[in-house]
């Protein structure tokens, strides 16, 4: 079970699609960086591309905060390649192909009945510790702006009130 302030479940050598190529990705590749890691249900669907494009459009904002973006579904790397080349050519961050469902299961987002992943989003700090987790209904897309806001708030190391934004007062140290 995913728990806050605990190490993120490890994964190693999982095939990912990125910019027309396949590569192996491990959680260790992100050591020392913030990681925004999200799961989506399936390729070639309707809500998923809105989120995937949204994260792609804001990828530089995440980079400016020292964070990387990584997505995953239980579809194959070949499915990712076909879909991204056809419909999502501007998305540059890697997409894991969790075909054996091990990563989705470890992150508690696997829908065992059909082998898809729920919409899960995790912010993992540079030490590999989970600092934020959100699992939502498959029919509702996530807010990339809210994810950026939460990342910025976490990076302050302080208590941040509801709707806190950069430049506003925090509530001080925990």
N, CA, C and O of each residue as an XYZ file, in Angstrom:
696
protein
N       0.841     -1.179      0.000
C       0.000      0.000      0.000
C       0.889      1.247      0.000
O       1.897      1.301      0.705
N       0.515      2.222     -0.779
C       1.256      3.483     -0.861
C       1.063      4.271      0.429
O      -0.058      4.438      0.907
N       2.163      4.747      0.979
C       2.101      5.544      2.206
C       2.956      6.783      2.035
O       4.039      6.736      1.452
N       2.450      7.898      2.555
C       3.193      9.141      2.508
C       4.456      9.017      3.342
O       4.502      8.298      4.340
N       5.480      9.739      2.903
C       6.758      9.793      3.592
C       7.455      8.441      3.689
O       8.287      8.222      4.569
N       7.108      7.547      2.783
C       7.765      6.246      2.677
C       8.402      6.147      1.284
O       7.962      6.832      0.361
N       9.417      5.315      1.122
C      10.027      5.176     -0.199
C       9.003      4.744     -1.254
O       8.133      3.909     -1.005
N       9.137      5.335     -2.423
C       8.286      4.954     -3.547
C       8.621      3.525     -3.953
O       9.784      3.126     -3.890
N       7.624      2.750     -4.369
C       7.910      1.400     -4.851
C       8.908      1.442     -6.018
O       8.753      2.214     -6.963
N       9.909      0.612     -5.923
C      10.957      0.590     -6.933
C      10.485     -0.138     -8.193
O       9.650     -1.040     -8.132
N      11.028      0.267     -9.310
C      10.872     -0.481    -10.560
C      12.185     -0.340    -11.320
O      12.870      0.679    -11.231
N      12.515     -1.383    -12.066
C      13.784     -1.399    -12.791
C      13.598     -1.931    -14.198
O      12.867     -2.898    -14.415
N      14.268     -1.292    -15.158
C      14.343     -1.788    -16.521
C      13.005     -1.959    -17.219
O      12.831     -2.887    -18.009
N      12.061     -1.074    -16.935
C      10.753     -1.141    -17.596
C      10.864     -0.417    -18.939
O      11.392      0.693    -19.005
N      10.375     -1.033    -19.988
C      10.438     -0.423    -21.314
C       9.514      0.788    -21.379
O       8.376      0.760    -20.911
N      10.044      1.848    -21.975
C       9.274      3.078    -22.158
C       9.404      3.537    -23.598
O      10.389      3.253    -24.278
N       8.387      4.250    -24.041
C       8.427      4.913    -25.339
C       8.740      6.383    -25.097
O       8.149      7.006    -24.216
N       9.672      6.946    -25.877
C       9.973      8.364    -25.780
C      10.544      8.848    -27.102
O      11.563      8.346    -27.577
N       9.883      9.815    -27.681
C      10.378     10.450    -28.912
C      10.758      9.461    -30.003
O      11.828      9.581    -30.599
N       9.901      8.492    -30.269
C      10.153      7.550    -31.351
C      11.079      6.401    -31.006
O      11.379      5.569    -31.862
N      11.539      6.343    -29.762
C      12.483      5.295    -29.369
C      11.977      4.543    -28.146
O      11.127      5.026    -27.398
N      12.525      3.350    -27.966
C      12.267      2.559    -26.772
C      13.511      2.605    -25.897
O      14.637      2.560    -26.392
N      13.291      2.694    -24.594
C      14.408      2.697    -23.651
C      13.960      2.046    -22.371
O      12.763      1.963    -22.097
N      14.901      1.586    -21.586
C      14.591      0.998    -20.287
C      14.716      2.074    -19.227
O      15.675      2.845    -19.216
N      13.734      2.120    -18.332
C      13.692      3.145    -17.294
C      13.550      2.475    -15.939
O      12.834      1.486    -15.783
N      14.248      3.038    -14.968
C      14.178      2.596    -13.577
C      13.895      3.799    -12.697
O      14.201      4.930    -13.076
N      13.322      3.572    -11.538
C      13.091      4.664    -10.598
C      14.421      5.343    -10.236
O      14.463      6.556    -10.029
N      15.492      4.566    -10.163
C      16.808      5.110     -9.811
C      17.282      6.180    -10.790
O      18.122      7.008    -10.439
N      16.750      6.173    -12.020
C      17.116      7.191    -13.011
C      16.727      8.591    -12.547
O      17.260      9.580    -13.050
N      15.812      8.683    -11.602
C      15.277      9.973    -11.152
C      15.822     10.391     -9.784
O      15.397     11.405     -9.231
N      16.749      9.624     -9.247
C      17.351      9.970     -7.952
C      17.953     11.370     -8.042
O      18.651     11.708     -8.998
N      17.666     12.170     -7.024
C      18.181     13.530     -6.989
C      17.290     14.549     -7.669
O      17.604     15.739     -7.672
N      16.197     14.109     -8.240
C      15.229     14.995     -8.908
C      13.850     14.747     -8.322
O      13.553     13.659     -7.828
N      13.029     15.753     -8.384
C      11.608     15.540     -8.103
C      11.022     14.799     -9.296
O      11.423     15.031    -10.436
N      10.077     13.910     -9.032
C       9.430     13.150    -10.107
C       7.923     13.264     -9.972
O       7.354     12.991     -8.915
N       7.288     13.671    -11.063
C       5.831     13.639    -11.161
C       5.523     12.423    -12.024
O       5.768     12.418    -13.231
N       4.979     11.390    -11.379
C       4.759     10.093    -12.009
C       3.265      9.836    -12.043
O       2.618      9.737    -11.000
N       2.716      9.728    -13.257
C       1.274      9.498    -13.327
C       0.926      8.315    -14.220
O       1.605      8.013    -15.201
N      -0.163      7.665    -13.833
C      -0.716      6.538    -14.575
C      -2.001      6.996    -15.258
O      -2.745      7.820    -14.726
N      -2.244      6.452    -16.430
C      -3.502      6.684    -17.119
C      -4.046      5.336    -17.591
O      -3.279      4.391    -17.773
N      -5.373      5.237    -17.791
C      -5.981      3.929    -18.062
C      -5.552      3.235    -19.356
O      -5.120      2.083    -19.318
N      -5.662      3.909    -20.490
C      -5.424      3.225    -21.759
C      -5.009      4.210    -22.851
O      -5.354      5.391    -22.815
N      -4.256      3.685    -23.824
C      -3.972      4.429    -25.050
C      -5.239      4.487    -25.899
O      -6.158      3.690    -25.710
N      -5.282      5.424    -26.825
C      -6.373      5.577    -27.790
C      -7.730      5.794    -27.111
O      -8.744      5.239    -27.535
N      -7.730      6.604    -26.059
C      -8.969      6.908    -25.346
C      -9.256      8.404    -25.446
O      -8.652      9.101    -26.262
N     -10.172      8.894    -24.622
C     -10.663     10.257    -24.791
C     -10.166     11.249    -23.748
O      -9.777     12.360    -24.107
N     -10.167     10.887    -22.478
C      -9.716     11.792    -21.416
C      -8.190     11.777    -21.326
O      -7.570     12.821    -21.121
N      -7.596     10.618    -21.474
C      -6.147     10.463    -21.299
C      -5.315     11.437    -22.146
O      -4.379     12.041    -21.621
N      -5.628     11.608    -23.440
C      -4.762     12.503    -24.219
C      -4.832     13.956    -23.754
O      -3.882     14.713    -23.957
N      -5.937     14.353    -23.136
C      -6.009     15.729    -22.644
C      -5.009     15.930    -21.516
O      -4.364     16.976    -21.441
N      -4.874     14.955    -20.649
C      -3.901     15.033    -19.559
C      -2.473     14.929    -20.088
O      -1.605     15.722    -19.720
N      -2.241     13.957    -20.943
C      -0.904     13.723    -21.482
C      -0.410     14.970    -22.215
O       0.738     15.379    -22.035
N      -1.264     15.573    -23.036
C      -0.897     16.818    -23.725
C      -0.663     17.941    -22.724
O       0.277     18.722    -22.871
N      -1.518     18.022    -21.705
C      -1.378     19.071    -20.698
C      -0.045     18.993    -19.982
O       0.612     20.014    -19.780
N       0.364     17.784    -19.592
C       1.667     17.632    -18.950
C       2.788     17.970    -19.936
O       3.811     18.530    -19.544
N       2.597     17.632    -21.205
C       3.591     17.961    -22.220
C       3.729     19.466    -22.414
O       4.838     19.984    -22.541
N       2.602     20.159    -22.436
C       2.623     21.614    -22.613
C       3.291     22.315    -21.432
O       3.856     23.396    -21.596
N       3.232     21.716    -20.254
C       3.804     22.322    -19.044
C       5.119     21.658    -18.623
O       5.613     21.908    -17.524
N       5.684     20.816    -19.488
C       6.895     20.100    -19.111
C       8.025     21.049    -18.714
O       8.765     20.763    -17.772
N       8.167     22.166    -19.413
C       9.228     23.110    -19.073
C       9.018     23.697    -17.682
O       9.987     23.920    -16.956
N       7.769     23.951    -17.299
C       7.492     24.464    -15.954
C       7.934     23.457    -14.893
O       8.462     23.843    -13.851
N       7.719     22.167    -15.159
C       8.193     21.140    -14.228
C       9.718     21.125    -14.193
O      10.314     21.037    -13.119
N      10.349     21.209    -15.357
C      11.812     21.234    -15.415
C      12.362     22.431    -14.644
O      13.372     22.321    -13.949
N      11.693     23.572    -14.772
C      12.131     24.776    -14.056
C      12.093     24.573    -12.545
O      12.803     25.260    -11.811
N      11.279     23.644    -12.078
C      11.188     23.316    -10.651
C      12.067     22.118    -10.286
O      11.982     21.595     -9.174
N      12.900     21.692    -11.214
C      13.793     20.566    -10.941
C      13.090     19.229    -10.945
O      13.543     18.278    -10.309
N      11.976     19.154    -11.665
C      11.172     17.927    -11.689
C      11.126     17.330    -13.092
O      11.189     18.039    -14.096
N      11.017     16.032    -13.127
C      10.809     15.285    -14.362
C       9.385     14.761    -14.374
O       8.772     14.573    -13.323
N       8.866     14.527    -15.563
C       7.534     13.951    -15.735
C       7.702     12.562    -16.342
O       8.488     12.367    -17.269
N       6.957     11.611    -15.812
C       6.954     10.237    -16.304
C       5.527      9.728    -16.239
O       4.857      9.877    -15.218
N       5.058      9.124    -17.328
C       3.712      8.562    -17.355
C       3.796      7.053    -17.549
O       4.835      6.518    -17.937
N       2.682      6.377    -17.273
C       2.636      4.922    -17.442
C       1.209      4.472    -17.700
O       0.250      5.054    -17.193
N       1.097      3.436    -18.489
C      -0.155      2.694    -18.607
C       0.232      1.230    -18.773
O       1.413      0.901    -18.888
N      -0.747      0.373    -18.785
C      -0.458     -1.051    -18.932
C      -0.451     -1.478    -20.400
O      -0.349     -2.669    -20.698
N      -0.558     -0.527    -21.307
C      -0.456     -0.826    -22.731
C       1.012     -1.068    -23.104
O       1.916     -0.693    -22.357
N       1.238     -1.687    -24.245
C       2.593     -2.013    -24.686
C       3.310     -0.787    -25.249
O       2.690      0.224    -25.576
N       4.620     -0.907    -25.350
C       5.399      0.161    -25.959
C       5.013      0.372    -27.420
O       5.115      1.485    -27.938
N       4.571     -0.696    -28.084
C       4.160     -0.587    -29.491
C       2.842      0.185    -29.596
O       2.651      0.968    -30.526
N       1.950     -0.035    -28.656
C       0.710      0.732    -28.615
C       1.024      2.209    -28.363
O       0.479      3.091    -29.027
N       1.916      2.466    -27.389
C       2.326      3.848    -27.114
C       2.884      4.489    -28.378
O       2.503      5.605    -28.729
N       3.775      3.795    -29.056
C       4.423      4.334    -30.256
C       3.381      4.700    -31.314
O       3.414      5.796    -31.872
N       2.469      3.787    -31.583
C       1.447      4.043    -32.606
C       0.587      5.245    -32.229
O       0.310      6.100    -33.069
N       0.162      5.311    -30.961
C      -0.718      6.392    -30.526
C       0.002      7.730    -30.484
O      -0.522      8.737    -30.959
N       1.191      7.743    -29.921
C       1.924      9.002    -29.780
C       2.364      9.538    -31.132
O       2.323     10.749    -31.352
N       2.782      8.672    -32.040
C       3.167      9.153    -33.368
C       1.970      9.709    -34.121
O       2.099     10.671    -34.878
N       0.810      9.109    -33.915
C      -0.394      9.565    -34.616
C      -1.029     10.796    -33.968
O      -1.351     11.761    -34.662
N      -1.212     10.771    -32.645
C      -2.029     11.782    -31.977
C      -1.283     12.693    -31.005
O      -1.782     13.768    -30.672
N      -0.105     12.289    -30.545
C       0.582     13.036    -29.490
C       2.058     13.277    -29.815
O       2.917     13.050    -28.964
N       2.363     13.730    -31.029
C       3.771     13.859    -31.419
C       4.552     14.909    -30.634
O       5.782     14.866    -30.613
N       3.870     15.841    -29.995
C       4.565     16.901    -29.260
C       4.953     16.503    -27.838
O       5.669     17.245    -27.164
N       4.493     15.348    -27.376
C       4.816     14.888    -26.023
C       6.209     14.279    -26.042
O       6.482     13.356    -26.809
N       7.086     14.801    -25.193
C       8.499     14.392    -25.214
C       8.935     13.554    -24.017
O       9.983     12.912    -24.080
N       8.166     13.538    -22.927
C       8.578     12.766    -21.751
C       8.270     11.283    -21.965
O       7.433     10.942    -22.800
N       8.938     10.401    -21.220
C       8.759      8.959    -21.422
C       7.431      8.423    -20.885
O       6.861      8.944    -19.927
N       6.962      7.354    -21.548
C       5.723      6.668    -21.180
C       6.056      5.188    -20.949
O       6.406      4.467    -21.883
N       5.942      4.752    -19.694
C       6.233      3.360    -19.372
C       5.185      2.423    -19.961
O       3.999      2.749    -20.014
N       5.639      1.266    -20.397
C       4.770      0.195    -20.873
C       4.762     -0.891    -19.795
O       5.592     -1.800    -19.809
N       3.831     -0.784    -18.880
C       3.750     -1.701    -17.735
C       2.900     -2.912    -18.110
O       1.844     -3.155    -17.526
N       3.379     -3.661    -19.091
C       2.577     -4.756    -19.636
C       2.384     -5.916    -18.678
O       1.409     -6.658    -18.802
N       3.288     -6.091    -17.725
C       3.095     -7.176    -16.756
C       2.363     -6.688    -15.503
O       2.159     -7.455    -14.562
N       1.973     -5.422    -15.496
C       1.152     -4.805    -14.442
C       1.867     -4.673    -13.101
O       1.241     -4.308    -12.106
N       3.152     -4.960    -13.056
C       3.883     -4.938    -11.788
C       3.973     -3.538    -11.189
O       3.809     -3.372     -9.980
N       4.229     -2.535    -12.016
C       4.384     -1.171    -11.495
C       3.032     -0.644    -11.025
O       2.932     -0.087     -9.932
N       1.992     -0.815    -11.838
C       0.648     -0.365    -11.445
C       0.198     -1.052    -10.156
O      -0.414     -0.424     -9.292
N       0.500     -2.320    -10.034
C       0.129     -3.057     -8.813
C       0.879     -2.493     -7.599
O       0.278     -2.279     -6.547
N       2.172     -2.255     -7.740
C       2.980     -1.726     -6.634
C       2.513     -0.321     -6.212
O       2.614      0.045     -5.041
N       2.010      0.447     -7.160
C       1.535      1.806     -6.857
C       0.039      1.840     -6.531
O      -0.556      2.914     -6.433
N      -0.555      0.677     -6.366
C      -1.964      0.542     -5.963
C      -2.944      1.204     -6.928
O      -3.953      1.767     -6.504
N      -2.650      1.138     -8.213
C      -3.574      1.716     -9.189
C      -4.076      0.695    -10.210
O      -4.795      1.063    -11.139
N      -3.718     -0.560    -10.059
C      -4.129     -1.572    -11.037
C      -5.582     -1.957    -10.845
O      -6.009     -2.276     -9.735
N      -6.338     -1.925    -11.928
C      -7.708     -2.448    -11.948
C      -7.573     -3.911    -12.372
O      -7.449     -4.218    -13.557
N      -7.600     -4.792    -11.399
C      -7.358     -6.215    -11.654
C      -8.368     -6.803    -12.643
O      -8.031     -7.712    -13.401
N      -9.592     -6.296    -12.640
C     -10.647     -6.870    -13.478
C     -10.326     -6.783    -14.970
O     -10.623     -7.712    -15.721
N      -9.718     -5.670    -15.406
C      -9.457     -5.525    -16.843
C      -7.991     -5.233    -17.174
O      -7.639     -5.080    -18.344
N      -7.143     -5.158    -16.155
C      -5.721     -4.946    -16.392
C      -5.330     -3.519    -16.727
O      -4.193     -3.279    -17.135
N      -6.226     -2.576    -16.568
C      -5.892     -1.174    -16.820
C      -5.416     -0.514    -15.529
O      -5.525     -1.085    -14.444
N      -4.898      0.673    -15.667
C      -4.472      1.450    -14.505
C      -5.519      2.523    -14.214
O      -6.088      3.114    -15.132
N      -5.763      2.765    -12.938
C      -6.585      3.918    -12.548
C      -5.755      5.176    -12.768
O      -4.541      5.099    -12.958
N      -6.407      6.329    -12.741
C      -5.678      7.595    -12.808
C      -4.992      7.831    -11.471
O      -5.625      8.253    -10.503
N      -3.720      7.562    -11.425
C      -2.947      7.779    -10.214
C      -1.834      8.764    -10.495
O      -1.212      8.719    -11.556
N      -1.580      9.656     -9.545
C      -0.515     10.638     -9.690
C       0.285     10.669     -8.393
O      -0.278     10.721     -7.299
N       1.608     10.637     -8.535
C       2.493     10.600     -7.384
C       3.597     11.626     -7.568
O       4.195     11.725     -8.639
N       3.861     12.387     -6.516
C       5.017     13.276     -6.515
C       6.032     12.658     -5.569
O       5.774     12.451     -4.383
N       7.192     12.371     -6.136
C       8.264     11.688     -5.413
C       9.431     12.662     -5.274
O       9.860     13.268     -6.256
N       9.936     12.806     -4.066
C      10.999     13.788     -3.825
C      12.354     13.257     -4.295
O      12.462     12.094     -4.684
N      13.390     14.104     -4.261
C      14.702     13.681     -4.768
C      15.323     12.495     -4.036
O      16.234     11.860     -4.567
N      14.857     12.186     -2.842
C      15.360     11.019     -2.115
C      14.546      9.762     -2.415
O      14.816      8.703     -1.849
N      13.545      9.868     -3.306
C      12.737      8.705     -3.672
C      11.586      8.433     -2.726
O      11.093      7.308     -2.658
N      11.148      9.455     -1.990
C      10.077      9.310     -1.008
C       8.782      9.911     -1.560
O       8.794     10.999     -2.137
N       7.684      9.209     -1.383
C       6.388      9.710     -1.843
C       5.932     10.848     -0.946
O       5.824     10.698      0.271
N       5.667     11.989     -1.571
C       5.212     13.165     -0.840
C       3.764     13.529     -1.161
O       3.146     14.316     -0.444
N       3.220     12.952     -2.245
C       1.848     13.292     -2.655
C       1.326     12.145     -3.491
O       2.048     11.595     -4.323
N       0.070     11.784     -3.273
C      -0.582     10.745     -4.074
C      -2.029     11.126     -4.299
O      -2.706     11.610     -3.392
N      -2.494     10.906     -5.508
C      -3.883     11.191     -5.865
C      -4.345     10.099     -6.819
O      -3.722      9.860     -7.853
N      -5.429      9.447     -6.467
C      -6.036      8.462     -7.362
C      -7.462      8.910     -7.583
O      -8.211      9.135     -6.632
N      -7.836      9.040     -8.854
C      -9.145      9.608     -9.164
C      -9.920      8.728    -10.137
O      -9.392      7.777    -10.713
N     -11.188      9.082    -10.298
C     -12.065      8.362    -11.219
C     -11.524      8.461    -12.643
O     -10.994      9.497    -13.046
N     -11.661      7.388    -13.387
C     -11.173      7.354    -14.759
C     -11.870      8.326    -15.686
O     -11.338      8.654    -16.746
N     -13.042      8.791    -15.313
C     -13.814      9.669    -16.188
C     -13.474     11.145    -16.031
O     -14.001     11.982    -16.763
N     -12.583     11.479    -15.067
C     -12.267     12.882    -14.797
C     -10.767     13.105    -14.917
O      -9.979     12.454    -14.231
N     -10.377     14.023    -15.787
C      -8.968     14.339    -15.961
C      -8.417     15.161    -14.813
O      -9.149     15.891    -14.145
N      -7.121     15.033    -14.596
C      -6.438     15.780    -13.536
C      -6.023     17.161    -14.023
O      -5.939     17.411    -15.226
N      -5.769     18.045    -13.080
C      -5.320     19.400    -13.383
C      -3.797     19.460    -13.321
O      -3.200     19.206    -12.274
N      -3.182     19.792    -14.432
C      -1.737     19.944    -14.467
C      -1.328     21.153    -13.636
O      -0.310     21.111    -12.946
N      -2.102     22.221    -13.693
C      -1.790     23.412    -12.898
C      -1.826     23.101    -11.402
O      -0.990     23.601    -10.650
N      -2.776     22.288    -10.966
C      -2.842     21.910     -9.554
C      -1.626     21.060     -9.183
O      -1.092     21.193     -8.082
N      -1.194     20.204    -10.078
C      -0.012     19.393     -9.818
C       1.216     20.291     -9.655
O       2.034     20.066     -8.763
N       1.347     21.299    -10.509
C       2.451     22.253    -10.376
C       2.371     23.003     -9.046
O       3.385     23.200     -8.377
N       1.168     23.416     -8.670
C       0.982     24.140     -7.415
C       1.403     23.277     -6.229
O       2.098     23.750     -5.329
N       0.984     22.017     -6.228
C       1.338     21.107     -5.137
C       2.848     20.881     -5.101
O       3.445     20.876     -4.025
N       3.464     20.696     -6.255
C       4.912     20.512     -6.313
C       5.628     21.725     -5.714
O       6.542     21.574     -4.903
N       5.214     22.907     -6.112
C       5.823     24.130     -5.563
C       5.634     24.210     -4.053
O       6.559     24.578     -3.328
N       4.454     23.871     -3.584
C       4.177     23.904     -2.145
C       5.066     22.909     -1.405
O       5.638     23.241     -0.366
N       5.184     21.695     -1.931
C       6.046     20.695     -1.299
C       7.492     21.175     -1.235
O       8.194     20.931     -0.253
N       7.921     21.847     -2.270
C       9.305     22.301     -2.320
C       9.611     23.415     -1.326
O      10.780     23.667     -1.032
N       8.595     24.082     -0.807
C       8.860     25.115      0.204
C       9.338     24.493      1.506
O      10.066     25.129      2.268
N       8.933     23.249      1.767
C       9.257     22.609      3.038
C       8.464     23.191      4.198
O       8.790     22.960      5.362
N       7.430     23.939      3.877
C       6.624     24.598      4.905
C       5.172     24.166      4.807
O       4.769     23.479      3.868
N       4.398     24.584      5.793
C       2.959     24.339      5.782
C       2.314     25.335      4.827
O       2.517     26.543      4.955
N       1.548     24.840      3.880
C       0.927     25.701      2.877
C      -0.593     25.560      2.953
O      -1.112     24.447      2.869
N      -1.306     26.660      3.109
C      -2.756     26.591      3.215
C      -3.408     26.227      1.884
O      -2.758     26.203      0.839
N      -4.690     25.949      1.949
C      -5.486     25.658      0.768
C      -5.301     26.786     -0.256
O      -5.308     27.963      0.104
N      -5.139     26.429     -1.504
C      -4.991     27.367     -2.622
C      -3.719     28.214     -2.536
O      -3.617     29.241     -3.207
N      -2.742     27.791     -1.711
C      -1.469     28.503     -1.646
C      -0.858     28.574     -3.036
O      -0.952     27.618     -3.806
N      -0.241     29.682     -3.356
C       0.488     29.857     -4.609
C       1.831     30.507     -4.327
O       2.004     31.192     -3.319
N       2.777     30.284     -5.227
C       4.106     30.871     -5.087
C       3.991     32.387     -4.884
O       3.224     33.070     -5.563
N       4.763     32.877     -3.949
C       4.745     34.301     -3.653
C       3.814     34.662     -2.496
O       3.895     35.763     -1.951
N       2.938     33.742     -2.126
C       2.038     33.988     -1.010
C       2.659     33.443      0.266
O       3.564     32.610      0.222
N       2.168     33.918      1.398
C       2.696     33.496      2.687
C       2.347     32.035      2.968
O       1.255     31.560      2.658
N       3.314     31.347      3.566
C       3.056     30.005      4.062
C       2.676     30.131      5.533
O       2.613     31.235      6.074
N       2.427     29.011      6.163
C       2.085     28.999      7.581
C       3.306     28.668      8.443
O       3.174     28.401      9.637
N       4.477     28.685      7.840
C       5.698     28.404      8.566
C       6.088     26.945      8.511
O       5.464     26.138      7.823
N       7.123     26.630      9.244
C       7.646     25.249      9.258
C       6.715     24.317     10.033
O       6.008     24.725     10.954
N       6.745     23.066      9.627
C       5.906     22.060     10.287
C       6.389     21.783     11.684
O       5.802     20.962     12.389
